[in-house]
Amino acid sequence: MTATATQTTARSLSQIAPNVTSRVKAGDLATAQNGLIAVGVLIALLGYFEVFGHHGALSYLVGYMGVLGIALCALFFTMIQHITRAGWSVSVRRLAENMTGTLPFMLLMFIPIIYGFDDIYGHWAHANITDPNAANYDAVLAGKSSYLNKEFFFVRVGIYFAIWIALATFFRQNSIKQDESGDPALSMKMSRVAAPGLLLFALSITFAAFDWIMSVDPHWFSTIFGITYFAGGFMSFLAFTILLSMWLNSKGYYKEAINTEHYHDLGKLMFSFMIFWTYTNFSQYMLIWYANLPEETQWFTHRTLHGWGTIGTALIIGHFAFPFVFLLSRNVKRHKLGLPIGAVAMLLVHCLDMQFLILPSGLHGAEAHGGDGGALAAVADGDHGNGFGAYLATIDWADYGCFIGLLMVFTGLTLMNVRRTNLIPLRDPRLSESINFENF
């Protein structure tokens, strides 16, 4: 940045909000960044390599898909703000952009899933699709073999990440470039690219949810599944953004740039997408229950046994009933303690939701194709019934540990990006509107 540009930016920002901190000081947050990454990697690897556990690859998938949803929905948030030319969110948007900067690392963190591919997707990877007389022949999987095969699976992984990383890089770099030049044409450029970007995002996140979660049980299908994954991911992104921005604010950053008005709007969006998650999941369940087709209902059958029915009830309460009552009030969404309590609850229940989507099918599939499957077998033979005790007998510490560990890594990587850029888009034409807006 030239001296002239720096002075112009400083003057304009001081006129807009004199108390806004525009940059993290050199060395600040480095300890938090490095500590989060180191401890998070250790916890995730302990979970993945089944230290004190017994289904490490599935536990890792639970954590990975939970955290990936947050990173991807940061990209969605960024594009939505550009296409709508929103003013209120400008100062929040840079934090979302820095979250999207972690997507190349999320590709790196996909490697353990590749390594554990047979443990996760062995149900269809091991099926015999050529010999109808073979013992492991599966006519359904034979019909899906042109899509569900290992080679095409990895091709699609490359396509998805190419789309996500390209979009994240484009919006983040152009936003940072605008800090230097102050060119308002960059805002228009990003607004125009956001339209096709959102279309590519919608298709890629939908098929990624099909590939990486739904195909754990390859006999079952739901066309709304990608939307349910997105709804939970966006709700969790908003919860994470609230918590991280509040923590940074407590360290002396943002100050007026992200204030009660922004938290109020973030809380409203989090509440809305909690409702949207409920709506999409109920729609999926209601249609399958009404049709009562065996190839569809068996997915829910797995989720009534071995304690998962209790977890389904817990999701109804924790993912809808409690937050609906707790977050409904305007006062809670504007409260310095009430809103983060709601955000923490939403993140924890998001982890439980990922377990509910992945583990019943994954453990059943492992048992079906001759893998471990020990958790289900142990519960079936034990005296735990179908209540919460059965869930505790099935679950591993790693089913929470991998989520927490990967979330710590994601937070550390986000802080690394935060330290390298301005905290807010200093020369965005709508910055003044963002800092000075009020909810009515």
C-alpha positions as CSV (number, residue, x, y, z in Angstrom):
1,M,0.0,0.0,0.0
2,T,1.4,3.4,-0.9
3,A,1.8,6.2,1.6
4,T,-1.0,8.2,0.0
5,A,-3.4,5.3,0.0
6,T,-2.6,4.6,3.6
7,Q,-3.3,8.2,4.7
8,T,-6.5,8.3,2.7
9,T,-7.7,5.1,4.2
10,A,-6.8,6.3,7.7
11,R,-8.6,9.6,7.3
12,S,-11.7,8.0,5.8
13,L,-11.9,5.3,8.5
14,S,-11.3,7.9,11.3
15,Q,-14.2,9.8,9.9
16,I,-16.4,6.8,9.8
17,A,-15.5,5.2,13.2
18,P,-12.7,6.7,15.2
19,N,-12.4,3.8,17.5
20,V,-12.1,1.0,14.9
21,T,-8.9,-1.0,14.9
22,S,-8.0,-1.8,11.3
23,R,-5.1,-4.3,11.8
24,V,-3.8,-6.9,14.2
25,K,-0.5,-5.9,15.6
26,A,2.6,-7.9,14.6
27,G,2.9,-10.9,16.9
28,D,-0.6,-10.6,18.4
29,L,-2.7,-13.7,18.3
30,A,0.3,-15.8,17.2
31,T,0.3,-17.9,20.3
32,A,-3.5,-18.6,20.0
33,Q,-3.1,-19.4,16.4
34,N,-0.3,-21.9,16.8
35,G,-1.7,-23.4,19.9
36,L,-5.1,-24.1,18.4
37,I,-3.5,-25.7,15.3
38,A,-1.1,-27.9,17.2
39,V,-3.6,-29.1,19.8
40,G,-6.3,-29.5,17.2
41,V,-4.2,-31.6,14.9
42,L,-3.2,-33.8,17.9
43,I,-6.8,-34.4,19.0
44,A,-8.0,-35.1,15.5
45,L,-5.1,-37.6,14.8
46,L,-5.7,-39.4,18.1
47,G,-9.3,-39.8,17.1
48,Y,-8.6,-40.9,13.6
49,F,-6.0,-43.5,14.5
50,E,-8.5,-45.0,17.0
51,V,-6.6,-44.2,20.2
52,F,-9.0,-45.4,22.9
53,G,-11.6,-45.8,20.1
54,H,-12.9,-48.2,17.5
55,H,-14.2,-46.4,14.4
56,G,-11.6,-43.7,13.8
57,A,-12.3,-43.0,10.1
58,L,-16.0,-42.5,10.7
59,S,-15.3,-40.3,13.7
60,Y,-13.0,-38.2,11.5
61,L,-15.7,-37.9,8.8
62,V,-18.1,-36.6,11.5
63,G,-15.7,-33.9,12.5
64,Y,-14.6,-33.1,9.0
65,M,-18.1,-32.7,7.5
66,G,-19.1,-30.6,10.5
67,V,-16.2,-28.2,10.1
68,L,-16.2,-28.2,6.3
69,G,-19.8,-27.0,6.4
70,I,-18.7,-23.9,8.3
71,A,-16.0,-23.1,5.8
72,L,-18.2,-23.6,2.8
73,C,-21.0,-21.5,4.3
74,A,-18.6,-18.7,4.9
75,L,-18.1,-18.7,1.1
76,F,-21.9,-18.7,0.7
77,F,-22.2,-15.8,3.1
78,T,-19.6,-13.8,1.2
79,M,-21.3,-14.3,-2.2
80,I,-24.7,-13.5,-0.8
81,Q,-23.5,-10.2,0.6
82,H,-22.0,-9.3,-2.8
83,I,-25.0,-10.3,-4.9
84,T,-27.4,-8.4,-2.7
85,R,-25.0,-5.5,-2.3
86,A,-25.7,-5.6,1.4
87,G,-24.4,-2.8,3.5
88,W,-24.9,-4.0,7.1
89,S,-22.5,-6.9,6.7
90,V,-19.4,-5.3,5.2
91,S,-17.4,-5.2,8.4
92,V,-18.4,-8.9,9.2
93,R,-17.6,-10.0,5.6
94,R,-13.8,-9.9,6.0
95,L,-14.0,-12.4,8.8
96,A,-16.0,-14.7,6.5
97,E,-13.5,-14.2,3.7
98,N,-10.7,-15.2,6.0
99,M,-12.6,-18.4,6.9
100,T,-12.8,-19.2,3.2
101,G,-9.1,-18.9,3.0
102,T,-8.9,-22.1,4.9
103,L,-10.4,-24.2,2.0
104,P,-7.0,-25.2,0.6
105,F,-6.1,-26.6,4.0
106,M,-9.5,-28.4,4.1
107,L,-8.4,-30.2,0.9
108,L,-5.3,-31.3,2.8
109,M,-7.4,-32.4,5.7
110,F,-9.4,-34.6,3.3
111,I,-6.4,-37.0,2.9
112,P,-7.3,-39.1,6.0
113,I,-10.7,-39.7,4.4
114,I,-8.9,-41.0,1.3
115,Y,-6.7,-43.1,3.5
116,G,-9.8,-44.5,5.3
117,F,-11.9,-44.8,2.2
118,D,-12.6,-48.5,2.5
119,D,-13.6,-48.2,6.2
120,I,-16.1,-45.5,5.4
121,Y,-17.4,-46.4,1.9
122,G,-16.7,-50.1,1.8
123,H,-20.3,-51.0,1.6
124,W,-20.4,-49.9,-2.1
125,A,-16.6,-50.1,-2.8
126,H,-16.6,-53.8,-2.0
127,A,-19.8,-54.8,-3.8
128,N,-19.6,-57.2,-6.7
129,I,-21.2,-55.5,-9.7
130,T,-20.2,-57.9,-12.4
131,D,-21.2,-61.4,-11.3
132,P,-24.9,-61.8,-10.3
133,N,-24.1,-65.2,-8.9
134,A,-21.5,-63.9,-6.5
135,A,-22.2,-63.9,-2.8
136,N,-21.6,-60.2,-2.5
137,Y,-23.4,-59.2,-5.6
138,D,-25.7,-56.2,-5.1
139,A,-28.2,-55.4,-7.9
140,V,-28.9,-51.9,-6.5
141,L,-25.2,-50.9,-6.4
142,A,-24.6,-52.5,-9.8
143,G,-27.2,-50.0,-11.1
144,K,-25.4,-47.1,-9.5
145,S,-21.9,-48.2,-10.4
146,S,-21.4,-45.6,-13.1
147,Y,-21.6,-42.9,-10.4
148,L,-20.5,-44.8,-7.3
149,N,-17.1,-46.0,-8.2
150,K,-13.7,-45.1,-6.7
151,E,-12.2,-43.4,-9.7
152,F,-15.1,-41.1,-10.4
153,F,-15.5,-40.4,-6.6
154,F,-12.0,-38.9,-6.5
155,V,-12.5,-36.9,-9.7
156,R,-15.5,-35.3,-8.2
157,V,-13.5,-34.5,-5.0
158,G,-11.1,-32.6,-7.3
159,I,-13.9,-30.8,-9.1
160,Y,-15.6,-29.7,-5.8
161,F,-12.5,-28.3,-4.3
162,A,-11.4,-26.6,-7.5
163,I,-14.8,-24.7,-7.5
164,W,-14.6,-23.8,-3.8
165,I,-11.0,-22.7,-3.8
166,A,-11.3,-20.7,-7.0
167,L,-14.3,-18.8,-5.7
168,A,-12.8,-18.3,-2.3
169,T,-9.6,-17.0,-3.8
170,F,-11.4,-14.7,-6.2
171,F,-13.6,-12.9,-3.6
172,R,-10.9,-12.7,-0.9
173,Q,-8.2,-11.4,-3.2
174,N,-10.4,-8.8,-4.8
175,S,-11.6,-7.6,-1.4
176,I,-8.1,-7.2,-0.2
177,K,-7.1,-5.5,-3.5
178,Q,-9.9,-3.0,-2.8
179,D,-8.2,-2.2,0.5
180,E,-5.3,-1.0,-1.6
181,S,-6.9,0.8,-4.5
182,G,-10.3,1.8,-3.2
183,D,-11.8,1.1,-6.6
184,P,-15.6,0.8,-6.3
185,A,-15.6,-1.2,-9.6
186,L,-14.2,-4.2,-7.7
187,S,-17.5,-4.3,-5.7
188,M,-19.5,-4.5,-9.0
189,K,-17.1,-7.1,-10.4
190,M,-17.6,-9.3,-7.3
191,S,-21.4,-8.8,-7.4
192,R,-21.5,-10.0,-11.0
193,V,-19.4,-13.1,-10.3
194,A,-21.4,-14.0,-7.2
195,A,-24.4,-15.0,-9.4
196,P,-22.8,-17.9,-11.3
197,G,-20.7,-18.5,-8.2
198,L,-23.8,-19.3,-6.1
199,L,-25.1,-21.7,-8.8
200,L,-21.8,-23.6,-8.8
201,F,-21.8,-23.5,-5.0
202,A,-25.3,-24.9,-4.8
203,L,-24.5,-27.8,-7.1
204,S,-21.1,-28.6,-5.6
205,I,-22.2,-28.6,-2.0
206,T,-25.3,-30.7,-2.8
207,F,-23.3,-33.4,-4.6
208,A,-20.5,-33.3,-2.0
209,A,-23.2,-34.1,0.6
210,F,-24.4,-36.9,-1.5
211,D,-20.9,-38.3,-2.1
212,W,-19.4,-37.9,1.4
213,I,-22.3,-38.5,3.7
214,M,-25.3,-40.0,1.9
215,S,-23.3,-42.6,0.1
216,V,-22.2,-44.1,3.4
217,D,-25.5,-45.9,3.0
218,P,-25.6,-46.3,-0.8
219,H,-29.0,-47.9,-1.0
220,W,-30.8,-44.9,0.4
221,F,-31.3,-41.6,-1.4
222,S,-32.9,-38.2,-0.7
223,T,-33.0,-35.3,-3.2
224,I,-33.3,-32.8,-0.3
225,F,-30.3,-34.2,1.6
226,G,-27.8,-31.5,0.3
227,I,-30.1,-28.7,1.5
228,T,-30.4,-30.2,5.0
229,Y,-26.6,-30.4,5.2
230,F,-26.3,-26.8,3.9
231,A,-28.9,-25.5,6.4
232,G,-27.0,-27.0,9.4
233,G,-23.7,-25.8,8.0
234,F,-24.9,-22.2,7.6
235,M,-26.4,-22.1,11.0
236,S,-23.1,-23.4,12.4
237,F,-21.1,-20.8,10.4
238,L,-23.2,-18.0,12.0
239,A,-22.7,-19.5,15.4
240,F,-18.9,-19.7,14.9
241,T,-18.8,-16.2,13.5
242,I,-20.6,-14.8,16.5
243,L,-18.2,-16.6,18.9
244,L,-15.0,-15.7,17.1
245,S,-15.9,-12.1,16.5
246,M,-16.9,-11.7,20.1
247,W,-13.6,-13.2,21.3
248,L,-11.6,-10.9,19.0
249,N,-13.7,-8.0,20.2
250,S,-12.8,-8.9,23.8
251,K,-9.1,-8.7,22.7
252,G,-9.6,-5.1,21.6
253,Y,-10.3,-5.7,17.9
254,Y,-13.2,-4.5,15.8
255,K,-14.8,-2.4,18.6
256,E,-17.3,-0.2,16.7
257,A,-16.8,-2.2,13.4
258,I,-18.8,-5.2,14.7
259,N,-21.2,-4.1,17.4
260,T,-24.5,-5.1,19.0
261,E,-26.4,-4.3,15.8
262,H,-24.3,-6.8,13.8
263,Y,-24.6,-9.5,16.5
264,H,-28.4,-8.9,16.5
265,D,-28.5,-9.6,12.7
266,L,-26.2,-12.6,13.0
267,G,-28.4,-13.9,15.7
268,K,-31.5,-13.4,13.6
269,L,-29.9,-15.3,10.7
270,M,-28.8,-18.1,13.0
271,F,-32.3,-18.4,14.4
272,S,-33.8,-18.4,10.8
273,F,-31.5,-21.1,9.6
274,M,-32.2,-23.2,12.7
275,I,-35.8,-23.0,11.6
276,F,-34.9,-23.8,8.0
277,W,-32.9,-26.9,9.2
278,T,-36.0,-28.1,11.0
279,Y,-38.2,-27.4,8.0
280,T,-36.0,-29.3,5.6
281,N,-35.5,-32.3,7.9
282,F,-39.2,-32.5,8.7
283,S,-40.0,-32.3,4.9
284,Q,-37.6,-35.2,4.2
285,Y,-39.0,-37.3,7.1
286,M,-42.7,-36.6,6.3
287,L,-42.4,-37.5,2.6
288,I,-40.5,-40.8,3.4
289,W,-43.0,-41.7,6.2
290,Y,-46.0,-41.0,3.9
291,A,-44.6,-43.1,1.0
292,N,-43.5,-45.9,3.3
293,L,-41.2,-47.4,0.7
294,P,-38.7,-50.0,2.2
295,E,-35.7,-48.6,0.2
296,E,-36.4,-45.2,1.9
297,T,-37.6,-46.1,5.4
298,Q,-34.6,-48.3,6.2
299,W,-32.4,-45.3,6.6
300,F,-34.7,-44.1,9.5
301,T,-34.9,-47.7,10.8
302,H,-31.2,-47.6,11.5
303,R,-31.8,-44.4,13.5
304,T,-34.3,-46.0,15.8
305,L,-32.0,-48.7,17.1
306,H,-29.0,-48.8,19.4
307,G,-29.9,-45.5,21.1
308,W,-30.1,-43.4,17.9
309,G,-33.9,-42.9,18.4
310,T,-33.0,-41.1,21.6
311,I,-30.5,-38.9,19.8
312,G,-33.2,-38.2,17.1
313,T,-35.4,-36.9,20.0
314,A,-32.5,-34.9,21.4
315,L,-32.0,-33.2,18.0
316,I,-35.7,-32.2,17.9
317,I,-35.3,-30.6,21.3
318,G,-31.7,-29.3,21.0
319,H,-31.8,-28.3,17.4
320,F,-35.2,-26.8,17.4
321,A,-37.4,-26.6,20.5
322,F,-34.8,-25.2,22.9
323,P,-33.1,-22.7,20.6
324,F,-36.6,-21.6,19.3
325,V,-37.6,-20.6,22.8
326,F,-34.2,-19.3,23.9
327,L,-33.3,-17.3,20.8
328,L,-36.7,-15.9,19.9
329,S,-36.4,-12.8,22.1
330,R,-34.7,-9.7,20.7
331,N,-33.1,-9.2,24.0
332,V,-31.2,-12.5,23.9
333,K,-29.8,-11.8,20.5
334,R,-28.5,-8.4,21.7
335,H,-27.2,-9.8,25.0
336,K,-23.4,-10.2,25.5
337,L,-23.9,-13.6,27.4
338,G,-27.2,-14.9,26.0
339,L,-26.2,-14.9,22.3
340,P,-22.9,-16.7,22.7
341,I,-24.6,-19.4,24.9
342,G,-27.0,-20.0,22.1
343,A,-24.1,-20.1,19.6
344,V,-22.2,-22.7,21.6
345,A,-25.4,-24.8,21.9
346,M,-25.8,-24.7,18.1
347,L,-22.3,-25.8,17.5
348,L,-22.5,-28.7,19.8
349,V,-25.8,-29.9,18.4
350,H,-24.3,-29.6,14.9
351,C,-21.8,-32.2,15.9
352,L,-24.6,-34.4,17.2
353,D,-26.4,-33.9,13.9
354,M,-23.3,-35.1,11.9
355,Q,-23.1,-38.2,14.2
356,F,-26.8,-38.9,13.5
357,L,-26.3,-38.6,9.7
358,I,-23.1,-40.6,9.5
359,L,-22.6,-43.1,12.3
360,P,-25.7,-45.4,12.2
361,S,-25.2,-46.0,8.4
362,G,-21.4,-46.2,8.7
363,L,-21.4,-48.7,11.6
364,H,-24.2,-50.8,10.0
365,G,-22.2,-50.8,6.7
366,A,-19.0,-51.8,8.4
367,E,-20.8,-54.8,9.9
368,A,-22.5,-55.6,6.6
369,H,-19.3,-55.8,4.6
370,G,-17.2,-57.6,7.2
371,G,-15.5,-54.6,8.8
372,D,-15.3,-53.8,12.5
373,G,-19.0,-53.0,13.2
374,G,-18.1,-53.9,16.8
375,A,-20.0,-51.1,18.3
376,L,-23.4,-52.2,16.9
377,A,-22.7,-55.8,17.7
378,A,-21.7,-55.0,21.2
379,V,-24.9,-53.0,21.8
380,A,-27.1,-55.6,20.2
381,D,-25.7,-58.3,22.5
382,G,-25.6,-56.1,25.6
383,D,-28.2,-55.0,28.0
384,H,-28.4,-51.4,26.9
385,G,-31.8,-51.4,25.1
386,N,-32.5,-48.6,22.7
387,G,-32.1,-45.7,25.1
388,F,-29.4,-43.2,25.9
389,G,-27.3,-45.9,27.4
390,A,-27.1,-47.7,24.1
391,Y,-25.9,-44.5,22.5
392,L,-23.2,-44.1,25.1
393,A,-22.1,-47.7,24.4
394,T,-21.9,-47.0,20.7
395,I,-20.3,-43.6,20.7
396,D,-16.6,-42.9,20.9
397,W,-14.9,-39.9,22.5
398,A,-13.5,-39.3,19.0
399,D,-17.0,-38.7,17.6
400,Y,-16.8,-35.4,19.6
401,G,-13.0,-35.2,19.7
402,C,-12.4,-35.1,16.0
403,F,-15.1,-32.3,15.6
404,I,-13.5,-30.3,18.4
405,G,-10.0,-30.9,17.1
406,L,-10.7,-30.0,13.5
407,L,-12.7,-26.9,14.7
408,M,-9.6,-25.8,16.6
409,V,-7.4,-26.3,13.5
410,F,-10.0,-24.3,11.5
411,T,-10.0,-21.5,14.1
412,G,-6.2,-21.4,14.1
413,L,-6.0,-21.2,10.3
414,T,-8.7,-18.5,10.3
415,L,-6.7,-16.5,12.8
416,M,-3.6,-16.9,10.6
417,N,-5.6,-15.2,7.8
418,V,-6.9,-12.6,10.1
419,R,-3.4,-11.6,11.1
420,R,-2.4,-11.2,7.5
421,T,-5.1,-8.9,6.4
422,N,-7.0,-5.8,7.5
423,L,-9.7,-6.7,10.0
424,I,-12.4,-5.0,7.8
425,P,-12.7,-4.0,4.1
426,L,-11.3,-0.6,4.7
427,R,-12.3,1.0,1.4
428,D,-15.5,-0.8,0.6
429,P,-18.0,1.8,-0.6
430,R,-20.6,0.6,1.9
431,L,-18.3,0.5,5.0
432,S,-19.9,3.6,6.5
433,E,-23.4,2.0,6.2
434,S,-22.1,-1.1,7.9
435,I,-20.6,0.6,10.9
436,N,-23.5,3.1,11.4
437,F,-26.6,1.0,10.7
438,E,-29.2,0.3,13.4
439,N,-31.8,-2.4,13.8
440,F,-35.4,-1.2,14.3
